[in-house]
Amino acid sequence: MKRVLIFAPTAPSSGITQYVLNILGKMDSEDIRFDILSFRNQRLKKWAEEHGGEYFEFDISPYKHPVLYRKFLKQVFSRGYDAVHYNISAISTILIFKYAKKYSNARLIVHSHACSIEAQSQLRYRVFTNVHKALRIAANRYSDCKCACSVIAAEWMYGKKAAKNAIILNNAVDIEKFSYSESDRNALREELGIKTKYVLGHIGRFAVPKNHSFILDVFAEVLKRNDDCTLVLVGNGELENQIKQKAKDMGLNEKIVFVDFQEDIYKYYSLFDLFLMPSLFEAFPITLVEAQANGLKAIVSDTVTSECNLTGLVEFYPLSKGCADWAKKNIEILENCGRIDVSDAIREKGFSIKSQAETVKKLYFNE
């Protein structure tokens, strides 16, 4: 039996977690055992335990406890893995690569899922960005295979020159699972008590890059033009309470539904009439692939890579236009928001999870 270690120190509701679960769901078999190394991620822990793998909790700082850190990684990497798949957003230490090479003969696949640092202050942003850029030489030195979810993510992880040799692994989804369902739409409207004609929606962590505050400002402007609308925000995160308080202060509570992260997230796309993503930055949001698989139109900030528009359903709009113009564009799209079946286009562009899983499996074993 071949053994693979998935390294994914990420939040349970993150796009990286969803990507890992998507891939594992299609590669799970009797001839491969998957172990997972993560940090307080109950979704990944549950998957490992249910599928015969081992879950390692990664909660030791290499700077505060260097001896324990090395001992822990030696214990993990010495288990005879054939491949280690690093699903990361940035690099804060070279030791995760160095010790893997030292204590195992595994093939190291580094996979970039981001294009910038998430930070709530400019100081933290500058510090961690500089650390990442200084250490990304390690990703080039130790990796046997360089991968990324987009060109911009490859350049962020490896530098522009080395990025040219990176393999782009698409953030693929189960297209059939995310297809539009009238029954899911009606059931959720009833469950959430939604009576308005239109539902604007967003799915994502409450974190700085997702720009939830701007979503609230845009929605307030939308209501001035058409109050037959409801906003549904699905997710959780460190800024959740702050956004809920802003919604209350703006008097929007009766028009906004907050929904915690859901395992059956695919149902919520059928509820929406328009998907909003005014992100400050994104490498390649898997939620946009999911939305398009649902035939759902999306309005997206022009800071997001144009690679995300697989079907023509994504309209990019500058954040610099401001809330009023964003609201006008929202109304314009809502008035023409019928569903379109674009599943064939998504498959043709390589975003079917089944085909992507086969590609990743070949990379693991250098086939």
LOTORZA-452970 format. One record per atom (N, C-alpha, C): x, y, z; residue in one letter. Coordinates in steps of 0.1 Angstrom, whole numbers, plus 5000, padded with zeros to 4 digits. Each point is the difference from the previous one (the first is absolute). Layout:
BEGIN
XYZa
...
This chain:
BEGIN
500849885000m
499250125000m
500950135000m
499650094991k
500850135000k
499450095011k
500950095004r
499650095011r
500250154996r
499150085003v
500150144996v
499650085013v
500850115003l
499750095010l
499550134994l
498950045005i
499450134995i
500350115011i
500850104997f
500350115009f
499150124996f
499150035010a
499150114997a
499650075013a
500950095005p
499850085012p
499050124997p
498749975000t
499050094995t
498749995008t
499250104999a
498750005007a
499049904994a
499249945008p
499049914995p
499150054989p
499750135000s
499150064990s
500750064988s
501349984999s
500850064990s
499949934986s
500350074990g
500049944987g
501049894998g
501250015008i
501049894999i
499449885006i
499350015011t
499449885006t
499049934990t
499250094994q
499049944990q
500749944989q
501150064995y
500849944989y
500549865004y
500649995012v
500649875004v
498949905001v
498950035006l
498949915002l
499449954986l
500050104991n
499549964986n
500949904994n
501350035001i
501049904994i
500049875006i
500050005014l
500049885007l
498849914998l
498950074998g
498749934997g
500149924987g
500850044991k
500149924987k
501249914999k
501050025010m
501249915000m
500049895010m
499050015009d
499949905011d
499949864994d
500949915003s
500049864995s
500849915009s
499949874998e
500649905008e
501550004999e
500650054988d
501450004998d
500850125004d
499350105005i
500650125005i
499550045014i
500950035009r
499650045014r
500450155001r
499050085004f
500250145002f
500150045015f
501150065004d
500050065013d
500050154998d
499650085011i
499850144999i
500750075011i
500750104997l
500750095010l
499450144999l
499350045010s
499350135000s
500050065013s
499250115002f
499950075012f
498650035004f
499449935010r
498750025005r
498950004989r
500249904991n
499149994989n
499149875002n
498850025005q
499249895003q
499549934988q
499850074989r
499549944988r
501149904994r
501250045000l
501149924995l
500249885010l
499950035013k
500249895010k
498949904998k
498850044998k
498949914998k
500249914988k
500550064989w
500249934988w
501149895002w
501150045006a
501149905002a
499549885009a
499350035010e
499549905010e
499049904993e
499250064991e
498949924994e
500649924988e
501250034995h
500549934989h
501349935002h
500349975013g
501149915004g
501350075000g
500050135000g
501350085001g
500250055014g
501250075001e
500350065013e
500050154999e
499550065010y
500050155000y
501050055010y
500950094996f
501050065009f
499750145003f
499950045012e
499750145004e
501350085000e
500150104992f
501250074998f
500050135008f
500450005013d
499850125008d
501250045008d
501249964994i
501350045007i
500750104992i
500450115007s
500750114993s
501549964998s
500550024988p
501449974997p
501050105007p
499450115004y
500850115006y
500049995015y
498849975006k
499949995014k
500549865006k
499849904992h
500349865004h
500849934989h
501250044996p
500749944989p
500349855002p
500349965012v
500349865002v
498849914998v
498950045007l
498749934998l
499550004986l
500250114993y
499650014986y
500749904992y
501349995001r
500849914992r
499649865003r
499949975013k
499649865004k
498749964995k
499050095000f
498749974995f
500049974985f
500750094992l
500149984986l
500849874996l
501049975008k
500749884997k
499149885002k
499250005011q
499149895002q
499049994989q
499550114994v
499049994990v
500749964986v
501050074996f
500649974987f
500749874999f
500349935011s
500849885000s
499049884998s
498850024997r
499049894999r
500049944986r
500950034991g
500149934988g
499050054989g
499950134999y
499150064990y
500649994986y
499249984990d
500450004986d
499950154995d
499150085006a
499950144995a
499450085012a
500550135000v
499450095009v
499550124992v
498750035002h
499350104992h
499850135009h
500850104998y
499950125008y
499050104994y
498950025006n
499050094996n
500150135009n
500650104994i
500450115009i
499750144993i
499950105008s
499850144995s
501250085000s
500949975010a
501350085001a
501049915008a
501250055000i
501149935007i
500550085012i
500049945011s
500550075012s
501249935006s
500349884995t
501249925005t
500449904989t
501349984998i
500549904990i
500049865006i
499849995013l
500249875007l
498949904996l
498850044996i
499049904996i
500549934987i
500850074992f
500649934988f
501349935003f
500850065008k
501449955003k
499949875008k
499149995009y
499949885008y
499349894992y
499150034991a
499449904991a
501149934992a
500950084995k
501149944992k
501049925008k
500250055013k
500949945008k
499649875006k
498749995003y
499449885007y
499249914991y
499950034987s
499249914991s
500650004986s
499549914992n
500350004986n
498850044992n
499150075006a
498850034993a
500250104989a
499150004990r
500050104990r
499250125005r
500650125000l
499450115005l
499350094990l
498750015001i
499250084991i
499650135008i
500450124996v
499750125006v
498950064991v
498950045007h
498850054993h
499550135005h
500250114992s
499650135005s
498550034998s
499450055010h
498550035000h
499750145002h
501050095000a
499850145003a
500950094992a
499750135001c
500950104993c
500450125008c
499749995013s
500350115009s
499949955015s
500450085009i
499949975014i
498750065006i
499349925008e
498850055007e
500450065013e
499750125002a
500450075013a
499150125003a
499750025013q
499150105004q
500750145002q
501350004999s
500850125001s
501050014990s
500450124996q
501050024990q
501449955004q
500250025013l
501349955006l
500249854998l
498949925004r
500149864999r
500149964985r
499350074992y
500049974985y
501450024995y
500750115003r
501350024995r
501049905006r
499949975013v
501049915006v
499949864994v
498749954999f
499849864995f
500249994985f
499850114993t
500249994986t
501550004997t
500850075007n
501450004999n
500649875004n
499549945011v
500549875004v
499749904989v
498850004995h
499649904989h
501050024988h
500250124996k
500850024988k
501549965002k
500450025012a
501449955004a
500149855000a
498949935004l
500149865002l
499549924988l
499450064990r
499549924989r
501049934992r
501350045002i
501049924994i
500049865004i
499449975012a
499949875005a
499049924992a
498950064996a
499049934992a
500749954987a
500950084994n
500749974988n
501049895002n
500750025011r
501249915003r
499549865004r
499049995008y
499649875005y
498949924993y
499250084992s
498949934993s
500549914989s
499349894999d
500249914988d
499050044989d
499050075004c
499050044990c
499350135005c
500150104992k
499450135004k
498650014993k
499050035009c
498650024995c
499450125005c
498950044994a
499350125005a
498650004994a
499050075006c
498750004995c
499850104989c
501050094998s
499950104989s
501450064997s
500150074990v
501350064996v
500550105011v
499050085005i
500450105010i
500449935013i
499449885003a
500449935012a
501349934999a
500449964988a
501349954997a
501150105002a
499750124994e
501050115001e
500250045015e
498950005008w
500150035014w
500949905008w
499849874997m
500749905007m
501449984995m
500350014987y
501349964995y
500850124994y
499450114998g
500650114993g
499749994985g
500050114993k
499650004986k
500849914991k
501349995002k
500849924991k
499749855002k
500049955013a
499849865003a
498549964997a
499150105001a
498649974998a
499749954987a
500950034990k
499749954986k
500149854999k
500649935010n
500249865000n
498949935009n
499150085006a
499049945009a
498949944992a
499449905006i
498849934994i
498750075006i
499150044992i
498850055005i
499049895003i
499649995012l
499049905004l
498750075003l
499049974992n
498750085000n
499349975013n
499350105005n
499149995012n
498749934995n
500149884997a
498849934994a
499049965010a
498849984995v
498849975009v
499249884994v
499249955009d
499049904995d
498950074993d
500050014987i
499150084992i
498649965002i
499749875000e
498649955002e
499550045014e
500849995010k
499650045013k
499650145002k
500750094993f
499750145001f
499050064989f
499549914993s
499050044990s
498750065006s
499350094993y
498950075005y
498949905004y
499350035012s
498949925005s
498950095004s
498949994994e
498850085003e
499549965014e
500149875003s
499549955013s
500850055011s
501450014998d
500950055011d
499750155002d
499750074989r
499750145000r
498750035009r
499049934996n
498750025007n
500149965015n
500749895003a
500249955014a
500750105008a
501150064995l
500850095007l
499250145002l
499350044990r
499250125002r
499049995011r
499449885001e
499049975011e
500849995013e
501149935001e
500749985012e
500550135006e
500550094991l
500650135004l
499050115001l
498749974996g
499050105001g
500150114990g
500549974988i
500350104990i
498750024991i
499550125000k
498850034992k
500350104988k
501250055000t
500350104989t
500249934987t
499850084989k
500249944987k
501449964997k
501050085004y
501449984997y
500849965013y
501049924998v
501049965010v
501450024995v
500750105007l
501450024997l
500849915010l
501149944996g
500749915009g
501550014999g
500649965011h
501449995000h
500449885009h
501049924996i
500449895008i
501550025002i
500550015013g
501450025002g
500250035015g
501349985004r
500450035014r
499950155002r
499650045013f
500050145004f
501450045003f
500750044989a
501450035001a
500350124991a
501150075003v
500350134993v
499949994985v
500549904993p
500050004985p
498649994994p
499149945008k
498649984994k
499250135000k
500450105007n
499450144999n
498550005003n
499649945011h
498649995004h
499450145003h
500950095005s
499550135003s
499550074987s
500749994990f
499650054987f
498749944995f
499849875002i
498849934996i
498850075007i
500150035013l
498950075007l
499750134994l
501150084997d
499850134995d
499350004986d
500449904992v
499449984987v
498549965002v
499749915009f
498749955002f
499150125005f
500550085008a
499250125005a
499650084988a
500950024990e
499750084988e
499049934991e
500149865000v
499149924992v
498550025005v
499950005013l
498650015006l
499450144997l
500850104998k
499550134997k
499350004986k
500549914991r
499549994987r
498949894998r
500149905008n
499149895000n
500049925013n
499050025009d
500049945013d
499549865000d
499749954988d
499549865000d
501149904999d
501050025009c
501249924999c
500449965014c
500749885001t
500549955013t
501549974997t
500950025010l
501449974999l
500249885009l
500649894995v
500449895008v
501549985000v
500650005012l
501449995002l
500349875007l
500749914993v
500349875006v
501549985003v
500349975013g
501449985004g
500250045014g
501249995004n
500450045014n
501450054999n
500550055011g
501450065000g
500250115010g
501250055000e
500450095011e
499350134999e
499550044989l
499350134999l
498549995000l
499449885003e
498649985000e
499250095009e
500450015012n
499350095010n
500150154996n
501150034994q
500250144996q
499050044988q
499949904991i
499150034989i
498549995004i
499749915009k
498650005006k
499750135007k
500950055007q
499850135007q
499850114990q
500850004989k
499850114990k
498649994994k
499649874997a
498649994994a
499050055009a
500149985013k
499150045010k
500050165000k
501250055001d
500150155000d
499450074988d
500049934988m
499550054988m
498549984999m
499449935009g
498649975000g
499649904989g
500949904997l
499849914989l
499649865005l
499949985013n
499849875006n
498849924993n
498950074998e
498949944995e
500149954985e
501050064994k
500249974985k
501349904998k
500749975011i
501249914998i
499849875008i
500349894994v
500049875007v
501549965001v
500549985013f
501349945002f
499949855002f
500749924993v
500049865001v
501449955003v
500149925010d
501349945004d
500549914989d
501349974999f
500549914990f
499249875000f
499749954988q
499249884998q
500749894992q
499849885004e
500649894992e
499349984987e
498750035000d
499349994987d
499950134993d
501250064999i
500150144995i
499550014985i
500049894993y
499650004986y
498550044998y
499249985010k
498650034999k
499850165000k
500950075006y
499850145001y
500150084987y
500849954991y
500150074987y
498750004993y
499249895002s
498750004993s
499050115006s
500350035013l
499250115006l
500250134995l
501350034995f
500450134996f
499550044986f
499850134998d
499750054986d
501350074995d
500950045009l
501250064996l
501149985010l
501249964996f
501149985009f
500950125001f
500350055012l
500850125001l
501449965005l
501050054994m
501449985005m
500950124997m
499950105009p
500850124999p
501349995007p
500749884998s
501249975008s
501150104997s
500950025010l
501250084999l
501049934992l
500149875001f
500849914992f
499649865001f
500249924990e
499849865000e
500949934990e
500549895003a
500949924991a
499149944989a
499049925004f
499049944991f
498949945009f
499050085004p
499049965009p
499249884995p
500049895008i
499249884996i
498550035000i
499650105008t
498650035000t
499550054987t
500950074992l
499550054987l
499849884990l
500849895002v
499849894991v
498749935004v
499749995013e
498849945005e
498850084995e
500150145001a
498950084996a
499749984985a
501049994992q
499849984985q
499549874997q
500449905008a
499449864998a
498550005003a
499550105008n
498650025003n
499350084989n
500850054991g
499450094990g
499650145005g
500750045011l
499750125007l
501050114995l
499450124998k
500850124996k
500750055012k
501150064998a
500850065011a
500650134996a
500050095010i
500750134998i
501250005009i
501250024994v
501349985007v
500950114998v
500750045010s
501050114999s
501149974990s
500550104994d
501049984989d
501449975006d
500149995013t
501249955006t
500149854999t
499049934997v
500049864999v
500449964986v
500849904999t
500549964987t
498949964990t
500250054987s
499049974990s
500049854996s
500949935005e
500049854997e
498849945006e
499350065010c
498949955007c
498749994991c
500050094989n
498850004992n
500049894990n
499549885004l
500049884991l
498950004990l
498950085003t
498849984993t
499350124994t
500650125003g
499350124996g
499050055011g
499849935010l
499050035011l
500650105010l
501350024999v
500750095010v
500250144994v
499650105007e
500250144995e
500950075010e
501250044995f
500950075009f
499750155000f
500150065012y
499650145002y
501050065010y
500550124997p
501150065008p
499450045014p
500749985011l
499750045013l
500050165000l
500850064992s
500150145000s
498750074995s
499149924994k
498850064996k
499150045011k
500249945012g
499350045012g
498649925001g
499450025012c
498849925004c
498850034991c
499850134997a
498850034992a
500149944986a
501150014993d
500149934987d
500049855001d
500549955010w
499949855002w
498549965002w
499350085007a
498649985002a
499250004987a
500350104992k
499450014987k
500249884991k
501349955001k
500449884992k
499349885006k
499849995013n
499349895006n
498650004995n
499350115000i
498650014995i
499949964985i
500950044992e
500149974986e
500149854998e
500949945007i
500149854999i
498849935005i
499550045011l
498849935006l
498850004991l
499950114992e
498850004991e
500249914988e
501249934999n
500249904989n
500749885006n
499549955011c
500749905008c
499649854998c
499449974989g
499649864997g
501249915000g
499849875004r
501149905000r
500449964986r
501249974998i
500649954988i
500849875003i
499849894992d
500749885002d
501350014993d
501150015007v
501350024994v
501049885005v
499449895004s
500849895005s
501049954990s
499649994987d
500949954990d
501250094998d
499850135001a
501150094999a
501049985012a
499549985012i
500849985011i
500849874999i
499449904995r
500749874998r
501150024990r
499750064989e
501050024989e
501250085004e
499850095010k
501250075005k
500749945011k
499649875003g
500849925010g
499650025014g
498850055003f
499650025014f
499149905006f
500049884994s
499249895005s
500949935011s
499549985012i
500949955010i
500549864997i
499249924992k
500549874997k
501350004992k
500050084989s
501250014992s
501250065008s
499750105008q
501150065008q
500649915010q
499249915006a
500549905010a
501049914993a
499749964988e
500949914992e
501350074998e
500050134996t
501250084998t
500850015013t
499450025011v
500750025013v
500649865004v
499349894998k
500549875003k
501349974992k
500050044987k
501249974992k
501250085005k
499750125005l
501150095006l
500649935012l
499149955009y
500549945012y
501049894997y
499849924990f
500849884998f
500950024987f
500150124995n
500850034989n
499749914988n
498849984997e
499649904990e
499950084986e
